[in-house]
Amino acid sequence: MSLRMALTARAVAARARRTPRRELAALHGRPYPPPARVPRDLRRTHAVERTEVAGRPVLRLTPRAGADGTHLVYLHGGAFVNPLLPAHWWIVRELVRGTGTIVTVPLYRLAPEGDADEGYDFLTAAWAGLAEDPGARRIVLAGDSAGGNLAIGLAMALRDAGRRGPDHVVAFSPALDLTASHPAVRELDPHDPMLAVDEVQPLCAAWAGDRALTDPVVSPLYGRVEDLPPVHVVQGGLDILTADALEFARRLAAAGNPGRLIYEPGAFHVYVGAWWTPEARRALAHVRFLLTGPGAVR
């Protein structure tokens, strides 16, 4: 683990201790949280357009110069209940820095106001407009945490429907099993500087709605991994989601999926948001290669 990662993990843990615990009951009837504004540096390099699909907003960021037909669809995390945050924009910014990539960010309705069924209706509708565009020569679907869950789940749904799927899927610290039933989840809990099982599991479970937590729609770990596009899992070891992510990566490898597992034992949940660390830079560089390279995995 690099010194920068160690210091950042310590700062993340200190901030988590100061943050009030999120309770599901307190979210009912709340003012619906707005997404973070597109930061100034991204607005300098990209034209921002806001449209609506199925009554939900979709943000499109198009390079002001040099758009090359490559698209990044990014699904933000936040335990399914929190809006897109500045840190999510940091990840997007670093992924497309120096590329001609067009970015699409569908803002799915959060739980408890929304649920998985509504979310997938929206995401598949938002996906259809892009997938049917003949100018979209390559599409990378990425997401972090809850968004990583959705990225993998959407790829599974598109495969099952026989529709065009992404050329690559990237899941940063994905929430793959909302039951939180793997024994290692509790074992890792004291060592996670960001997440706590008893806090986030009820929030994530609210996303399931009427579905069982073992339904692959809400917990992709229980889904079929065959015939998926290359799925790249980026995971840190100081994360309660580690065991599920590693198990999913093993299943992908056993099925012959050519995606790559990037595992940093000393890194925390969605560590790519700490773009100033060498661990994050290595992972981000791999995804930029998927966006700018010939489409093959290194």
N, C-alpha and C positions, 0 to 999 in steps of 0.2 A: 504494500500500500504506500502510495506517495505521501510526502509530508502535506501537500496541499489537500489531498483527500482526507487525511487524518484530521487536519484542522477544520476542514469544512464539516465533516461528520460531527465534530465536537460542537460547532456552532449550530448545526441543525438540531442536535439533541437539546441544547440549551433553549433554543426557540420553542421546541415542542413542549418543554416543561412549563414555559410561560403561557402557552396557548390554552385557553379553556377547552375542556373536553366537549366534543360535539355529541349531542344527544338527539336521537331521531325524533322524539316527541316534540322537541323545540322547533323542528323544521316545519311542522304542519301549520299552515296559515301564515308563513313568513312572507315578507316581500320577496318576490322572485329575484334571485341575484343576477346582476348583469355581468357579461363577460368583460375581461380586461380589454382596454383599448389597444389597437394595433400600435406598437411603439414607433417612435419617430424615425428611428433608423430604418425600419422596414418600410415605412411610408415614403421615405426618400427614394428607396430603390424599387418599390413596387406600387403599382396602382391598386387601390383597394375598392372592391365592389361588394355590395351587400344585396343579396337576393333572398327570396323565400321559396322553399320547397315544402309542400304539405303543411304550410302554416308556420314553419320554423325557419330561422335565419341560416343562411349559408354565406360565409365570407370567402371571397376569391381574391388572391393577391397575385398580380401578373407583373413580371419584371418590366420595368420601363424601357429596357433595351435587352435584346438577346434571348427572348423566350424561344425555347428549342423543342417544344412539344412534349417535354417531360412534365409529369404532374406528381405532386405529393398531396395525398389526402391525409390530413392529420386529425385524429380523434383525441381530445384532451381527457386527462384523468381527473381525479378528485372524489374517489369513493362513490361515484355516481350521483352525488348530492351537491358538489361544489362546482362553481362555474370555471370557465377558462381563466387562468391566472397569468400574470406577467411572466412567470417561470416557464409556462408553456410556450409563450412567444419567444423566449430565449432559445428554447430547443428548436423551434421552427426556423428562427433566424440563422442558427448555426448549421442546420441541415442544408439550407439552400444558399448559404453564403458562397458567392463566386460561381453560381450555377445559373442556368436559364430556366429553372424549374418554376412552374406555376403552382401555387398552393391553394388548396381548397380545405376549408375548415367548417364542417357541418356542426351546428350547435344543437345537439340533441336535447330534448326536454329532460331535466334532471329529476331524480327521485327526491322526495316522495310525490312530487307533482306528476311525474311521468314514470313509466316502467319499461321493461324490456320489449314488450310487444309494440308499444307505441314507438319506442326508439328504433327498432329495426324497420318498421314501416317507413319511418323518415329516412333512415340511412340508406335503405335500398333505393328509395326514390331519388335521393340526392346522388347516389352512385350512378343511377341509370343515365342521367343527363351527361355525365362525363364519359362513361364507358361507351356511349353511342357516338361520341365525337370522333370522326375519323382523323382529326388532327392530334388526338392524344396517343402518341406513339408508345409511351411507356408510363405506367402508373404504379407508384409505390404507395402502399397503404400502411400508415404507421399510427401508433398510439402509445400512450403511457398509462400504466396502472389500470384503472377502469377503461381507459381508452385502448389499452393493449388488449384487454378482454374483448372489446367491441371490434377491433381490427381483425383479430383471429376469428371471432364469431361471424363477422360479415363475410370474410373469405370463405368460411364453411357454408354459409347460406347461399352465396353466389355459386359455389361449386355444386351444391345440391340442386339448385335451380337450373343448372346448365347454362349460366350466363357468363359473360366475360368477367373474369376476376382480375385482381391486381397482378402485376408482373412479379412483385415482391411484397411480402408483409414484414413489417418490423414492429416488434413488441418490446417496449421498454418496461421492465418490471411488471409484467402483466398479472392482473388478478384473475387467475384461471379457475379457481375452485371456491365459490362463495360459501361452501359449507365450512371452510377453515378446519377441516377434519384431519389433515395430516398431522401426526404426532410432532413433527419437527416445527410446526407453526408455533406451538406453545413453547417449545425449547428455544426458538429464536426470539421470542417476544422480548425478553429482558435485554437483548443485545441490539434491538432495532432502535436507532436514534430518532426515527420519524413516526412509525406506526405502532399502534397497540391493538391487539386482536379484539379485545372487548369493546373498544370504541368503534373500529371501522367495520367489523363484521355485521352488526345490525344495519348500518348505513348501506352496505353493499347488498344485504339481503332484501332491503326494501325495493331494490331494482327488480327483483324477481316477480313481483306482483302475485298473480295466481299460479305461477309456475313453481315446480319443485326446484330446490337449490341444486339438485343433481341433473337438471335439464341442461343439455349442452347449449341451449340458447343463452342461459345465464352463467353457466360454468363450462367453458369450452374444454376443460380437461377431460370431460366425459364424452366428448365428441370424437368422431372419426377423423384421423389425421391423414389418411390416404388421399392422394390426388389433389393435395393443396399446392399452391405455388410455393416457391422457396420462402420459408418462414424463418426470420432471424430473431433470436431471443437475446436480449441484452439485460443482464441480471447482475445485481450486486449481492454479496453474501450476507451483509448485515441487514436483512430484509425478511420479514415474516413470510413473504411470498416466494422465497428462494426454493424451497423443496418442491413446490408445485411447478415452478418454472423449469427446474432441472429435469423433473420427471417428464414434462411435456416435451422438452428438447430431446430426451432419450427416445420417446415414442416417435418423434419426427425422424430421427436418425435411423431407427429400426425400420421405418416405412420407406427409407430411401430419399427423404426430402433433402434437397441440396442446400437448404438454409444453414446459417452459421449460428452457433451459440457463442456469445461473448460474455464471459463470466469473470467478474472481478471480486475475489473473496472479501476484500476489505472495503467494498463500496456499499453505499446505502441505497434506499429505495429511489428509483428514477434518478440515479446519480448523473445521468447525462445533462440534467439541468445545471449542474456545477461545471459549466463548459470551460472554466479556467483550470481544471485539473487534467493531468495527463491521461487518466483513465477515461474520462468523458471524451477527450479529444480523439482517442483511438476509436471509440465506438462511433462517434459522429463522423469520423473520416470514412469508416466502412459504409455508412449509409449514404454519404455523399458519393461514394464510388458507385453505389447502386443507381443513383440518379444520373451520374455523368458517364459511367462506363458503358460497355457494349451490351449490358444486360446479364452478363455472366457473373457468377460469384467467384471472388478471389480464393 
